Amino acid sequence: MKNYPIRRLVIFLAAGIFFADKYQIQLTFWGWGILLLLLVFLGWLVRNHSFGMRFVFGLGVSVFMFILGIVVTEQKWKEVEAKWEIQKRTYTAVVLDSPIKKRKTIQCRTKVGNKQILLYLLKDSLSTSIKVGERLMFYAQIKPPANLNDSVEFDYAQYLFHEGICGVAYVSSPYWRKTNDDHLGVSIKEKALLVREKILGKFKTLGISRENLPVFSALTLGYKGDLSQDIKQSYSVAGISHVLALSGMHIGIIWLLLDCLLKPITLIRRLHWLHWFVITAFLWLFAFIVGLEPSVIRAVFMCMLVGLGKLLGIRVLSMNILAVAAFFMLLYNPFYLFDVGFQLSFVAVASIFLFYSMVLDWIVVRNRLGRWLWGIMVLSFVAQLGTAPLVMYYFSNFSIYFLFTNIISSVLVPLIIYGAILLGLLFPFEVLSHYIVKVINVGVYSLNEVAMWVSTLPGATISFSKLIPLEIMLFYALLFIMLAYGKKRERKWILRGLFVCMCMLMLHLWIVLEI
């Protein structure tokens, strides 16, 4: 903890959010009063340089973060909670996100007043033409989210609540219509999604095949609305479903390209700031184009902090940067803590920061190509190592061939992304665009074929029974012990690891016998 002081703040902030949400803790106005008193007390300790009371100061900061987590969660509840009328009535809604096509309906994430609801419209030529920012008038009853089929394993209503959705409405064709005041007063997020829709529409006219377009749109713009269930399942079993969700990997690919193109600027010492500013500006522009997704914002924010730290000559610890990104994102929206993508993304990056160098040193490869392949394998291995407990907990399976598929995707995904960037720059030149589209089609087709082929191999995935949170905690305790042993090589860590393994075995046997 001494090397990563900010991480402590995030842990207690997250703990406050978790306990407030799980046990419905409400402090009302007392929460702000407690925070103010703690702030005054901590300020007094700092002013009086009470070194002997540093333990009290640390405890006070931890309690402050815990209470802050409860307060921001309570504020978020007030934003999301709503009471709807029992009778049907007429509402006006704004479409907030690209509509998703279901089997018989079109799902639209909309805002009624200042509350978000899911609106389901029967699929027809009119409903399939709805776009982000349009205004809809509909007549229906809005109901609070409810669980599907009385499921006890997945709390769908709570999931929607954490997504900021407090109502659901089903509307048949005669009872809704578009209004004439669309695209007025949209938020920055909606403007970003409008830009994304325009680019998606342009992609459809450039010759990318219909079979490849859904995956291409997901890889480059983060739009997954057209992905079929078969494709999602194939990528999941093959262990590369993460490439379909924009994340730090995609930002890293773009950052590498920008850094290479702007390398000459760094030769002039006074222009180092310009190098950082241009790269940061382009990354934020990309984040805007893809709809300001939380995972992209986190990655861009981290890149910005790393670059700024290097400019100022500050030794920036990667884990502290990750903690800063998590801290501000949780303050902005405490419900991010319960988002599976948020959890997997941060755990994967943290695992890379902690384990990559240690595992990379296991084998010394002098050949350049071999070193690159080994680096890709290690990167994939440590990312999967960190996320494996969460994947097993949420999805009850684990991919076996993830190393092979990740090596293939590490070649094809940058090729597709760089091809998309070139296509955007050169689309007025028809001949060049034609050849770039051919390369993109080959790249996406190859990636799809690899995912589908690997998913059909025998034993491609291991299925698990539903794990409990205590098992996940023991898994991560074992990973922490592995990290400690790798750095210190002390025998006591082996004994602790064996003890944790024994606890995991006993817990699993107890669960099996209870069932």
Secondary structure, 3 states (H helix, E strand, C coil): CCCCHHHHHHHHHHHHHHHHHHCCCCCCHHHHHHHHHHHHHHHHHHHCCCHHHHHHHHHHHHHHHHHHHHHHHHHHHHHHCCCCCCCCEEEEEEECCCCEECCCEEEEEEEECCEEEEEEEECCCCHHHCCCCCEEEEEECCECCCCCCCCCCCCHHHHHHHCCEEEEEEECHHHEEECCCCCCCCCHHHHHHHHHHHHHHHHHCCCCCCCCHHHHHHHHHCCCCCCCHHHHHHHHHHCCHHHHCCCHHHHHHHHHHHHHHCHHHHHCHHHHHHHHHHHHHHHHHHHHHCCCCHHHHHHHHHHHHHHHHHHCCCCCCHHHHHHHHHHHHHHHCHHHHHCHHHHHHHHHHHHHHHHHHHHHCCCCCCCHHHHHHHHHHHHHHHHHHHHHHHHHHHHCEEECCHHHHHHHHHHHHHHHHHHHHHHHHHCCCHHHHHHHHHHHHHHHHHHHHHHHHHHCCCCCEEECCCCCHHHHHHHHHHHHHHHHHHHHCCHHHHHHHHHHHHHHHHHHHHHHHHC
